[in-house]
Structures are given as structure tokens and as C-alpha cells.
Amino acid sequence: MLGALKDKVSLTTASLVVLGLSTLYALARFSPSTRIHNHCQALQRTGWWADDSSLVWQPEGCTLKQYKYEDVTRCLQAPLNPESSGNYALFIGDSTVRNKFYAWARLVDSDLANQSGDDGKVHADITVRWPGESGVAAMFVWDPYLRSDLTKQVLDGAYNETLTIPRLVVLGTGSWYLRNPNESGGTAGWRRAIDNVVRKIAISQRSGARPIAQHVYLNPVTHVVPDKLSPERFDTLDPQAIRWMNAYMQAADLPVFYTWDEMTHTRPGETQDGLHYSKPLESAAINVLLNRICNRDTIPRHPPIRTTCCFEYPPPNRFVTYFALLTLLGIPALLFIRARMPTLGLLQLVPSADTLRQMLVFGSILLLMFVTDRTPLFDKLQKHYINWVFALLVGLSMAAGAATWQADKAPVFMGRQQTDEWKGWMQLIILAYHLMNASGVSGIYNPVRVLVAMYLYMTGYGHFCYFYNKRDYGLRRLTAVLLRTNILAVGLAYVMGTSYMDYYFAPLSSAWVLIVWLTMRIQPAANYTRMAWAKIGISALAFNIINHLHLWPFGLLAKLGVHWSEREWEFRFGTDIFIVYVGMATALVSLQIGQQLQAHPRWAQIKRWAILASIIGVLFYFYFELTRANKFEYNKWHPYISPFAVLSFVVLRNATEYLRSHSSAAFRFAGLISLELFIAQFHLFLAADTKAVLVLFDSRLWFINLALTTLVFVGMCKLLGTASGAITAWMMANTAKSEPESIMMAEIAHQQQAGGEARPRALDRLASDPPLMARVGHRLAHASLFSSLAVRWAVGLLLLLALNKYY
């Protein structure tokens, strides 16, 4: 039954259905109100604790910025001289408001605001100034009943030189009315005070009225934990009365920060006396407030966009607009013309219908990623690491791989099926690593660095084997590989407004492909002698020097308008600077003396010792990486220690004929689209440029959302893989073969068919040997100019530079 269902419903169909339903769901929930769809309202009203240990607060549907001193000063435009005024926060109320004042003040100067109420200023006004300046940063006014003269002055907006208008006012009262009913009038007195605040806020919002402040918020009456209250407080602070008070303020439509009530209500363990909560919780509460009032002023409206709460996404630029028109209107129009007028002469310049369909798929998925990560249509959740969830995700991935373990056609050392499987399970672990934000855990970060090294090891091994066996050092295959590797990364860089270097595996892999090609292209005859070892060594030394002496051409690129991070590139390149050469060396040994080793009379003994050494190597690696102080210390050792782990895995994976002749179908499938999985995860599995998790459905149903998002993500990556291959094939169409023999045979055959001298096919001029160039030089004038790969490279680079300049 399941087999029949599988035949009827493909992965692509299922992913498209889920995507369609999730889009309809998102559109149904979407509000045209900026305050709602940008999650400003949700930030103030709802949320939950995403992480118990570190108090990570998750607003509904968006990601928070962690504010620091520099951000607060930028938000308030802190005064640089005593004459400047008005850029400060004013807190008025009881001890619960005072604790939030201290949380705010700790962002300004931790030395000045390290108190928690036991510093002799329990019932007193407090002022905190900007460090090194006389300007006020924050003020607290002790007024637990909100009826002092200063409070009346603030609510009337009657500011003067002594009390200037603040940027923010936070008011709070309630617990003292309950504790001192005779003095305060109890709940009836509290109600009169709140009604007065309601009237004053309403008056301040009238046209021409004096404002109270740019931002005014009320602190909800703090939730109490009765079991922890003192006897005096236990008798007076009635939880039912507190709930009534908060409900009354909500009915009065006051600007109450209800999120603070939810924060305390769900964390009773964060209070010692039942009323006042811990510094970390109060700091988290103030951070939410800062996101509410400051994000529009402090968050840049250009990529990378990592904070989405109370943030207005910028409109699409001209490139995205033109790209959308071309994809959604231009390509369908060409398909229509091809179907209705197949004999039209101009259609010879247009790709085939199949290629146009793949272009439509490719462009549509890029636009989908723009919608998911550059618009507020879909929610985003903050990433946070949880041990058991990471272990569960990795365990489920490994279980899927084990369940699809099957025999291959023949046992081959480092065969295609084995390397596809290798890439697949590594990519699944990397996805779980990014999803759970596990980079902060050194014991996980370090092995993941080895996974990246394994990718690059296969780059060195695979391309060395190809060049060695095919002796094809021309531009045709090199160009095809580079196009296939980079087409998605380059497309996303322009559509998403990001940097090509953000998708670091594409440029890193491309650079190493070029280095392997260059190493073998120079004196190719030496590849089959002992000089091959010298070539590998010289190449390793040369590029190590280039990286250490900062000799990469980033200065030239900057002059051309391409601004890539030299520091990031040198880190990425240098971290795995030797592993590609280890892969090349492994390939050289396998190709040159592999059969001799297997024929050696002591081959069985050599295998046993190699397996034993590999087991020791794996154990040593994990002991080494787990005993480093942190990941930064490990990074210094990684280039030298990772080859042992990689080679140990290679030996163990190929230790027996059974292991060499079996592989996992699930992992092979993931490996075939591993490039798309790695690059597309930035905007279609994750969000906020990898700093958040994409939500296609209800953000509170984390695992259900993960399952459905994963289905859509994998299905789209499968489509992207097919489309990228088709577009690459079209871009490489009508280019010459790079083998000199093939070029000459093609010319001879063409001449025989034409009965004389005829125009040859396009030649790859840079790939041809000098003697061949001399023999066919008289035909250059007849070759199609744009069919030359050298010309295509030049035109392509100029086009990318032009796009980079204007977009």
C-alpha cells in the first residue's frame, strides 16, 4: 500500500502541495497593518521562553536583537554635551518598575547600576548618566501610587528646563495599593489612578496636545508566587486581585507591556521573594522593550537582515523587480510563442521549451526564497541549542540512512555511490547543526569543521582522478563544473542582496577546483611521474604563502566594486588549506600504486594495521578536540589534525568488501543535491540570513513545522538541482570539446561531409595545445566569436561586474 502511494505521490508533488497550503495559511493570517505584520504588536503582547537554561525569549513569529550599550546610545541619540536634552528613559512607579530601571541602566554602565534595591535607595529617586558625560541616560522616580507632583507633571506633558521631555516613559503601580489598602484606597484607589492615566494618555494623543513622551508603556501588575512571599505580602498580594487589575488595564486599552507578565508568570523559579524577579529575567524584559522602541532606528534596512521583530522590510530593488518580470512573464511568454509559432525564425536564439521550463522553475524558487526571507509573510523563530533535540535530529537522520542500506553494483574504493552517500549524511548533520545553532558548542563545532574538510578532501580526490584519467585540462569541463557549483550562489547573491561570499562553500569549492586544475595543467606530463609529488608540494607551499601574506587580489576587486571580506576568506581557506592536497595525494597513490599494493604478499597485514591505526586515529581526534579549551584554540590545530580524522574515516569506510559494496540510498539521495541543500538552507530552511528558523505553519508547533518545512525544502532543492544542471548544459551548448584529438576529428569529418573546406565548430582556444593552434590558426577568422569559452568567460565576468555596480 505504501509502495503504491509512493508511486502516485512524488517528493516534488508533496512538497508543492505543502508549500501551497502553507502559503494560503500565511496569506489568511497576514494583516495589512504594519504594526501587526511586522510583529510590533506581538512583541508587546505574546511570546514564550524558548530555552529554560539561558532565558531565551521568543516573540511570536520574529527574531530579537540583543541590545548593547552602543545600540542603546544609537537609539536614544545620547547627548554629547550637557546642553543636549530629552534623550533619556524615565521610569516611574514601585519596586518592580525600579528593577526594570536597573536592567536598563546596566546596559548604560554596569558599574553604576549593579544594585538591586539594597543600596540604600529603596524608596528614593535614582539618576544614571552616560559614562563620561553629564547627560542623563535614565531616571527612576519612586512613586508607587502614581500620584506625586512629578508624575502629574509628566502626564500633563508640562516639561521645563529642570525636567525635559524623555524619549521613553514606563509607569507601573499595583502592589502597594494591595499592600496598603487603608493608605491607598485599595483596588478602588488603584482604579482611580489608572483611570487618570487613561485620560492623560488620551489627551496627549490629541492634535496639538503636549506629548508625554515618544513611547509610553505601563508595567503590568507583577505576577506573584504565593509560596515564596513573606507573611505580610502573602496576606495582601492576592493573585486573583492581580489578575483582575491586569484585565482592567487591558479592557481600558492602555499600552501595557503584557509580555512582561507572561515572562514572570511562566518562570516562578526566577524569583526568591515571590515578587521581584532575577536580573537575567529583567534584562530579557528590557531587551524586548528596546526591540519594540528601537528596531526601526537601529536595524539597517539592507541585508543581512537578522532581526525581524518590529522591522519594516525594504521593498525589492530594481534587479529583483526585473528578475520577477522575466521569470513570471517573460519565460511563460516565450513558452507560449514556442508552442503557437514553432517555425518562427527568431526562436533559434531562444532556449528549447524544456530548458525554458527549467529556467522558470529555477527563477520561481529564487523568488520563493525572496518571499520567505525578505518579506514578513512567513514567520521566523530564533535558533537556540538544546542537547536532546540535536541528538534526536542526528539520530533520526542516521536511522533513515540505516533503513535504506543496500547493495551496490560492485565494490569500489571511493566510488560514486559511496561519495554521494558520504556527502549526504554530512549535509544532514550540517543542517541539524545550523538549525540548532550548535556552533557555540565546541564539541560539536569541531567535528563539523571536519565534515567541511571531508567535502574538500573529495574535491581534491575526485578532480585529481578526473584530470589524471581523462587528461582533459581544457576550459570546457572546468567551466561546466564552475557554472554548476556557482549558479545558485550567484543567483541568490543578486536576488537576496547578499554577498557571494556568504554562501562560502561555493567560492571555496570553486577556488580549490581551480587550484587542482592549475596544479595539474602546468607540465601535465609530470603528473604521471614522481614529479607529481613535487607539483603537489609546490602548490601547497605557494597557496599557503599567498594566504598567510594576504596576497589575494581583494584590493583589485574592491576597485572593481566587489567588496568581499578578505578576513573571512582567509579564515575559510586557511582552515582547510592542506586537506585538498591530502585528497590529491590519496588519488595519486590509488592511481599509481593501488594495484601494486593490493598484489603485495603482505597486503592483508597492511590492511589490518591500517584499520587499527584508523580506529586509533578517530579516537585520538575526538580526545584531542574535546580537550581543547574552546573552538578558537581548536581552529589553530584544525589544518593539521583534520587529515588524520578524514583518512581514518576513508580507511574504515572501505575496510571490507561488504562496506565497499553497500551504501545508503537515503544518504545518496541527499548527497546528489548536497550543493543545493547547503546553499538553499540560508533562505528556505533557515531564515534571517541563517540566524533564524523559517516557519511555514504555526510557530508554536516546532516539530510539526520542522517536518513540513523540511519536506518543502528538500523538494525545492531537488527541483533546483535538476534546473541548475539543465541551465548549465544550455549555457555550455555549442562550445568546443577541449580534447585536441576530438577537435581535429570533428574538423576532418565536417570537411568530408562538406566536400571541401568548411567552417569548423567553435574551438576552445585556451584548452588547445600550441601545435594544434598552429595547425588550425588559419581557421580562427571563421570561428563563431561568442562560442569561444574565453569570450564567454570575459562577457560573463563583465556582466556580473555591471550587475554588482548597479544592484
N, C-alpha and C positions, 0 to 999 in steps of 0.2 A: 504493500500500500504506500509506504513512504517512498519507495523507488519510483512508483508511478507518479506520485505527487512531484517528486524531484524532476522527472522528465517534463512535466507540464509547466512547472514554475521555476524559472531560472533565477540565478542570483541577481542578474540585472533587472528582471521584471519585478522581483520582490523589493529591491532597493528603490526602484522608481515608484512603486505603489506607496511604500512607506514615506518617501520624500514628498509625494503629492499630498498624502494625508497630513503630514506634519506641516506643510506649507499652508494648507487650508486651516488647520488648527491655529497656526501663528497669525494668519490674517484675521481669523474670527476674534482673537484676543487683542489684536493691535488697536491702539487708540490714536486718533489724530492729535490728541492733546500732547504737547511736548512734555509737560510735567509728568505724564503717565508713561509714555513710551520710552522716555529717557530714564525712567525708574527713579525720578526725584521723589515722587510720592511714596513709592515702595521703600525707598531708602529711609524715609521718615517714619513709616508705619509698620513694616514687616521685616522678617528675617529670622535666622536661626543660627545656632552655634554649629559650625561645620566640623570643628575639631575640639575635643574635650581638653586635650593637654595644653595647647598653646592659645586657647581662646580666640579662634579664628571665626569672626562673624561673617555670615553670608547673607547679604541682602537678597531679596527675591529677584533673580534674573540679571544681576550685574556684578561687576568686579570693583573692588575698592582700591583706592590709593592709600599707601601708608605714609602719612604726613610726618615731615620732619621740620626742624627749625626753619630751614631755607624756604620750604613750601609755605609755612605759615606767614613768614615775612612777605613773601611774594603775594600771597592772597590779601593780606591786610595793607600792603604797601607801607611797611613800617617806616615811621618818621626818621629822618636822618639828622634832625636838629630839634631843639626844644620848641621852636615856634610852630612846627607842624603838629596837627592835632586831628582827632577823630578816628584814627586807625587803631582801635583797640577793642577788646571784648569786655563787656560788663555783665557780671553775674550777681543777681540779687535773690536772696532767699535764705533758706535754712542750711543745716549741715550737709544735706545731700547735694545741694547746689554747690556748697563750698568744695566738696570733694571733686566735682567736675571742674571747678575753677582750678584746683591744684593740678588736675590732669592736663588742663590747657597750659598752665604755667610751666609744667615740666617740659613741654615742647619748646618753650622760650628759653628757660635756663634751669636745668635740673638742680643746680646748687642753691638757687634762690627758692625753689619750690619743692623741696624734698620733705615737706611736712605733711601730716595727715590729720591735723586738728589738735595735736597735743603740744603745740609750740607756744602756748600762752596766748594765742589769738583765736580762741574757740568762739567767742561771741564778739568779734571785732571786724572792722573793715580791713581789707588787705589790698595792697597795690604791688604789682610786679612790673618792672620796667625792662625795656630792651637792653640786653647786655652792652655795656659801654656807652649807653645813651641815656638821656633823661626822659625820653618819651615814654608814655605809659603803654604797656603791652596788654595788660589785663587788670581788672579791678573786681574785687568781691565786696559786696555791701551786705552786712548782716542785717536781715530784716525778715524774720521767719513768718511774719503776718502780712507782709506786702502792704504796709500802711504808713511807712515812715515818710518824712518830708522829701527825702531824696527820691524815694520810689515814686511819689506823686509827681515830682519834677520830671522824672524820666518818662512816665506815662503821659504827661502833658506835652512832652517834647520841648519843654522850656529850658533849653540849654543856654549856657553862657560861657564866659571865659574860664570860669572855675570848673565847670562840668561841660565838656564838649560832647558833641554827638558821637556815640560809638558806632562801630561797624556792626556789632552783634550784641543783642541783649538776651540773656537767659534768665527767666523768672521761675521761681519754684516755692511752693508752700504746701502745707497739709498736715505734716506730722505734729507740728507744735499746736495746731488747733485741736488735734485729738488728745494730745498730752496735757494741755492746759485749758480744758473747756470753760472753767469759770472765768479765767482771764480773757480768753479769746472769743468766747461765744460758741465754741464747739463747731459742729458742722454747719450750723446756721451762719455763724460769723465767717467761716471759710467760704460759704456760698456767696455772701455779700462781697467779699474780697475778689472772688473770681468774676462775679458779675461786673464789678467795677473795671477789671482788666478787660473784659469783653467789650465794654463801652468805649474804653480808651483806645483799644486797638481799632475798633470800627471807626472812630473819629479820625484817627491818624491816617487812615486809608482813603479819606475823602480828598477830593481835588483841592489843592491849595492849603491843606492842613499841615501842621508841623509833624514830621515823621518821628517815630520813637527811635528807629534805627533801620538800617538796610535789611537786617534779619532779626526777627523776634521769635523766640521759641519758649515754650513752657516745659518745665521738667514735670513729668507725671509724678503723682504721689508714690513714693518708692515702695515696692512690694517688700513685705517683711517676712522673716522666717520665725514664727512664734516660738519654736523650740529653743532658739538661741537668744531671745530677747531677755533683758533683765526683768525682774518682777514688776518694776514701775512701768516699763514700756509694755510689758505683756498685758497689763491691766487696761491700758489706754489705746494702744495701736491695734485696733480691731481690723483684721484683714477684710472683713465684709464692708466696713465703712470705707476702707481704702479703695476697694473695687467700685463702690458707689461714686466716690469722688472722681475717679478717672472716667467713669462712664458719663458723669455730668459734664466734665470738660469736653469729652468727645461730642456729646449732644449739642454743646454750645459752639461747636465748630471752631474751637481755639487751635492755634498752631502748636499742638502738643507733640513732643518728640516721643511717640508711642514705642518706638524701637527700644528706648531705654528701659521701659517697663518690661518688655519681652526679654531683654538681656538679663535683668535681675531675676525675673520670675522663673527662668529656666536654669539658673545657676545658684541654687541655695548654698552650695558648698563654698562660694566665693565671699561669704560674709562670716565674720566671727561674732559680731554682736547682734546679728539678726536685722540690722537696719542699714549699716554702712558697708559698702562692698569694696573689694580689693582694688589696689592700684591698677593691675593689669586690666581688670574689667572696666574701670572708669576711663582708662586710657583708650580702650577699644570703643567706648561710648563716644568720647570726644572725637576720635578719628572718624566715626560715622558722621558726626555733626560737621566736621571740616569738609568731608566729601560732599555734604549737602550744600554748603555755602561757598565752597572754594573751587570746585572742579571746573566750573566754566571759565574761571580766570587763570587757573594754573595748569590745566591739561592742554598740551599743544594739540591743535586740530589737524594733525598730519601723522602718518604712520611713523613708527609703530604706535598703535593705539592699544594701550594695555589697561586703561581704566575706563569703564563703560557706565558707571553709576553717574547719573545727573550730568551726562555728557551728550552734546549735540554733534552727531557725526557730520563731517563736511560733505557737501554734495559731490557727486562724481565729477572728475575733471574731464577735459575735452577728449583725452585719449579713450577713457572708459566709455564716454558717450558715442564716439565714432566706432569703437570696437563693438559696442552693443548693437548699433545700427547695422554694421556689416554682418554681424553674426545672425541677428534675428530677422533682418530684412534683406540684406544683400545676398547671402548664401541661399535662402529659400527662393529668392527671385531667380538666381542662376539655375537652380534645380528645376524651377518651373519652365524657364526658357529652354533648357536642355530637353525636357520631356515633350514640349509642344513644338519646338523648332529644331529637331536634331541635325538638320542639314545646314544650319546657319554657319557660314564660314568663320565668323569670329569665335565660335565655340572651340576652335582648335587651340586658342590661347587660354581656355578655361579648364581647370582640372576636371577629371571624369566625375560622373554622378556619385560613384562610391566614395571618391576622395572628398567631394563636397559634403557628403553626409558625415564623414568623419570630422571634417573641419567644423561642421555645425555642432557635433557632439562636443568636441574639444572646447570651442568657444562658449557653448552653453554652460559647461561645467565650470569654466573660469568665472563666468558671470554669476553662477550659483555661489561660488566662493566669495565673490564680492558682496552678494546679498547677505550671506551668513556672517561675514566678519567685518563688513563696512556699513552695515545698516542696523537699526535697532529691532528689526523684525523678529530675530531669534534671540532668545536669552543666552547669557553667558554665566558660568559659575567659576568661582575661584578654585584653583588647584590646591590641594593640601595632601600631605603624605600620611597614609595610615598603613601600618605594617601589614595587618592581616588582609587588607584589600589588595595591596600589591602582590602579596603571596598568592592570594586566590586567583588573580588575573593571570599571573605567570603559570600557576598550576593548571588552570583551565586550558591555557594555550598548549602546554605540554601534553595534557590529556588528549586534546584534539589531534596533536601530532602522532601520539602513540596509537590512537584508534585507527589511523589511516596508514599505518606502517605496512608496506607491501614490497613485493619483489620487483626488481628492475630487470631489464633485458639481459645485462651482462655485468659481472663485477669489474668496475673500472676505478682506478685511483683518481680521485678528484674529478670524476665525470660530471657531465652537465646536470644530471638529476641530483647528484649529491651536493653540488654547489648551489643549485636552486633551493634545495632543502635548507642548506646552511644559511643562505640569505633570508629565507622565510622565517625560521624560528628566531633569528637575531632581530629581524624587524619587528616581530610581535613583542619581544621583550623591550625593545626600544620604545614602542608605542605605549606599553604599560608604564615604562619609566617616565616618559614625558607626561602621560595622563595623571600620574600620581605625584608629580613634582618631586621625584626621588633624587634629584641632583644634589640636594643638601645632605644626603646620607652617603658618607664616604664609602661605606662597604658595598653600596650599590653603584655609585658613580664610577668607581674604579673598574669593576668588571665591564660596565657598559662602554668605557673607553676602549677596552679590549675588543668589544664587538665591532666598533668602528674600525679598529686596526685589522680585524678579520676581513671586513669589506675591502680594505685597501690591499691586504695580502692577496685576495683573489684578483684584484685589478692587476697587480704585478704578475701573478702566476698566469692568469688567463691570456692577457695580451702578449706576454713573452712567448707563450706556446703558439699563439696565432702567428706572430711575426716569424718565429723560428720555423714553423712548418710550412707556411704559405709563401714566405719570402716576399710578402706584399707590403712595401713601405710607401705606397702611393697615398695620395690625398683622398681617394675615393672612400675607402673603408674608414680612414681616420675621420673624415668629415661626417660620415654617416653615424659613427659612434658618438661624436661630439654633439651632433644635432639631436640624436635620440636622448642623450644624457641631459641636455640643457633646454630643450624646447619648452618644457613645463615650467622650469625655474625662471627662464627669461620672460615667458608669458605672464607669470604671476607677478614678477617684479614690476611690470608696467601696469597691469590691471589693478593690483593691490597697492601700488605706490610704495613698495618696499625696495630694499636693496637686493640685488642679485646675490650678494654675499650672505644674506640672511638664510638662504637655502644652501648652507655651506657644503653639503655633500656633493652637490652638482659641480661647483667650481673646484672643489678639492679633487674629486674623481677625475674631472677633465684635465686638471693640471698634471696629475700622475699619468694619465693616458698619454699626454703629450711628452712627458719625460721618458716613459718607456719607449715610445716611438722614436724619440730623438736619440736615445741611447743606442738603440739597435739600428737606426737609419745611418748613423755615422759608421763608415767602414763595415758594411753589412757582412762581408766575407769573414770578418773576425768573429762573428757570432758562433761559428762552427769550429773554432779553435780554442786553445786555452786563453787567448786574448779576451774572450768574452768575460772572464772573471775580472780582468783589469778594467774593461769598459764599465762594468757594474760598479766597481770600486771607485773609479774616477768620477762617475756620475754622482754617486752618493756623496763624495767629498765636495764636489763642485756645488751641489744644491744645498748642502749643509752650510757651506761658506756664504752662499747667497742669502740664506735665511738668517744666519747669525749676524751678518754685516749689514742687514737691511738694504739689500741691493735690488729688491723687487721694484719694478717701474711704476710705483704708485704716484710719484711726483709727475711723471708724464701723463698718467691717467687723469690726475687732478686738473692739469692744464687743458685736457680734452673734455672736462666737465664730468668725469666719472670719479665719484668720491667714495671709495671703498676703504674700510678700516684696515690699515696696514697692521696694526697690533693684533686684531682678531685673526687676520690671515696668517701671520707668522706663528701665532699660537696653534691654530689648527694644523698648519703644515708641519711645524716643528714637533708637535706632539707625536706624530706618527712618521717621522722622517726616514726611519730605517725599514719599516715593515714592508713597504713595496719592494725594496731591494731584496729582502728576505724571500718574498714571493718569487721574484725573478730568479734568485739563486736556486730555490726549490725546483722551479721549472727546468732550469739548466741541468741540474743533477738528474732529474727524472728523464729528460730527453737524451742526455748524452751517455749516462752510465746506468740508467734504470734497469735495463735488461741484463747488463753485466752483473749488477748487484744481485738480482734475483737468481742468476745462474751460479752465483758463488756457492761453494760447498758449505759454507757456514751461514748461509742466508737465514735459515731457521733460527740459529742462535742470535744473529744480528737483530732479527725481528723481536725476539723475546727481550733482549736488552733494551731495544728502542721503546717497547711498550712499558717496561719497568721504569725507564728514565722519564717517559712521558707522564706516568702516574705521579712520580716524584715531582716532576716539573709543575703539574697542576696544583698539587698540594703545597709546594713551595710558593707558587704565585699567590694563592689565597692567604697563606700565612703572611707573606710579605705585605700584601695590600691591606690586610686587616690590622697590621701592626704599625701602619703609618699614622702619624698624628692627625692628619686631615688630608683632604683631596688635593690641596695645593702642594703639599710635600710629595704626595704620590705622583703628581704631574711631572715633577722633575725626574723621576725614575722611569716613567712610563715608556719613553722611547727605547729604553734598554731592557726592560723587564717584559714588555708585552710580547716580543718574538718568542720567548720561551713558552708562554701560555698558548700562543697560536699554533706553533709547531707541535706542541704536545697534543692539542686537540686534533690536528691533522693526522698524527700517527694513530691515536686512539680510534678516530672515526674510521680509519682504514685498516684496523688491526687484524681483522679476519675477512675471509671471503664472504661470509654471511653479511657482515656490516657493509662491505663494499657493494653488495648486490641488492641491498634493500634501502628504501628511503620512505619518507612520509609524504603522502600525496597532499595533505593539508599544508604542510610547510612548503612543498614545491609550488603549490598554487600561490602562496603568499610571496615566495621568492621571485616568481615571474613578474609580479607587479611591485616588487620591493621599492623600486625607484619612485613610483607614483605614491606608494604608501608613505614613504619618508617625506616627500615634498608636499603632498596634498594635506597631510595631517596638520600643517600650520594653520589652515583656514577651514577645513571641512571635518575634522575630528576634534581638534582643539579650536581655540578662538582667541581674540585679542592678541594676535601675533604670537601664539603658543603660550600665553600667560594665563589662559582660562580654558574651560571646557565648554564645547558647544552644546547647547540644549535645543533639541528639536521638539521635545514634548514638555511635560511638567517638570520643572526644575527640582521639585522635592522628591521625585521618584528617580533617584540617581541611577540605580542598576538597570531599571527598565529603559531609561533614556540612553544609557551607555549601550545596551544591546541594540536598540533601534538605530542610534547614530552610527554604530559600528557597521550595521548592515548597509546603510546608505553609503557610508564612507568606502567600504570595500567594493561595493557595486560600482560606484563612480570611478574608483581607481582602476577597476578592470576596464571600464569604458575608456578612460584616459590612456591606458596602456595601448589598447588597440588603435585609438585615434592618433596617438603620438607616432606609433610605428607607420601608420598609413601616410601621415603628413611628411614624415622623414623620407619615406620611399618616393613620394611625389617630388619633394624638393631635390632629391638625388637623381631624378629621372633625366635621361638624355645626357648624362655625364659619362666620360670615357672610362673604360677599365684602366686600372693602374698598372697591370702587368704588361711589360713591353711586348711579350710574345703575343698576348691577346690583341693588342693594338695592331701589330703588323699583320696577323692572320685576318683580322677584320678588314683591313685595307685591301689585302690581296683578294679576299672573297668578294668584296664590293666592286673591285676593278673588273674581276672576271664576269660578274653579273652585268656590269655596265658596258662591257666590251671595250674598255679603254680607260683613260684616266678619268677618275671620278672624284667627287668631293668626299673626303674621309669623314668618319664620325669624329665628334669632339674629343680632343685629347686632353689628358691631364698632364699639362706641361711640366709641373713641378715633380711629378712622380716618375717621369720617364728618365731612362739612363742617357748620359751625354751622347754616346754613339748613336743611339736611336734618334735623339733630337737632331743630330746632323743629317741622318738619312731622310727624315721626314720634314726637315726645316722648310723645304720649298712649298710645303702644303699649308703652312701656317696662315697664309693670306686667305685661304679658302675655308678655314675653320670658323664655326659659329662662335662669336666672341663670348656671349653670355653662357655658353655651355662649358666654358673653361671653369674649373673649380677655383682657380686662383682669382678669376674675375668675380665669381660668386662670393668668395670669402671677402674680397675688398668691398663689394657693394653691400653685403650684409653687415659688415662692421660699420660702414659709413651710415647705413640706415639706423642701426642701433644707437650710434652716437647722436644722430639727429633727434631721435625719439627721446634720448636721455636729456638733451638740451631743452626741449620744449615741454616735456612731461615729467 
